[in-house]
Amino acid sequence: MMKAVLLCLMLMLAGCGVQAGRYQVSPNAAGNGGLWRLDTWTGELEECGFQSGKPVCHVFPAPAAKK
């Protein structure tokens, strides 16, 4: 059941981009059902998973612009 929910979450997050290839989604290395979503346009990174049975995402700041 958890794998089906995770698959649906991954597909939903992957489909959020208007342009094909904008987002890259992959499972995290811990193998705990979480995943990473990278916005290839902005560099923004999100870690998504479940806490107390509810989906939750944590946003990491985009990298600073090079000078």
N, C-alpha and C positions, 0 to 999 in steps of 0.2 A: 504494500500500500504506500509506504513512504517513498519508494522508488518512482511510483506513478505520479505522486504529488510533486516530487523533485523534477521529473521530466516535464510536467505541465508548467512548472515555474520557469524552467530553463527555456522552454519554447515561448512562453509569454515574454520573458525578458529579451530574448533574441529577436522577437518580432517588434519590439518597441521602436526600433530605428526606422526612419523613413527611407534611408538609402541602404541598399544591400551592402553588407560587409562593414558597416559602421561599428557594430559591436562584436566582440569576441567573448564567448562564454566557455568556461571550462571548470571541471570539478576541482575542489581544493585538494591539496596533497594529503591532508589529514584523513580523508575518506569518511568524514562524518556526515555526509549528505549536503554539505555546503558547496557553494560555487563562487567563482569570480566572474565579474562582467567588466570588460574594458571597453571604454568608448575610444575608438581609434582616432576620432577627430579632436577630442579635447584632452585625452590622456586620463580622464576621470576613471577611477577604479572603485567598484563596489564589491563587498563580500556579502553574499546572501545565504541564508540558511533558516533554521527553525529554532526558536526559543520558546519553551513551554508549549510546544505544539503549534505555534503561530509563525508564519513567515516574517522574517525581518531582514533588512539590508542595512549595512554600515558603509557610508561613503568615505573614501579616502581622498584627500585633496589632490588636484591635478598637479603635475610637476611645474615648477616655476619656469617661466619663459627664459630662454637663453639670451644673454646680452651680447 
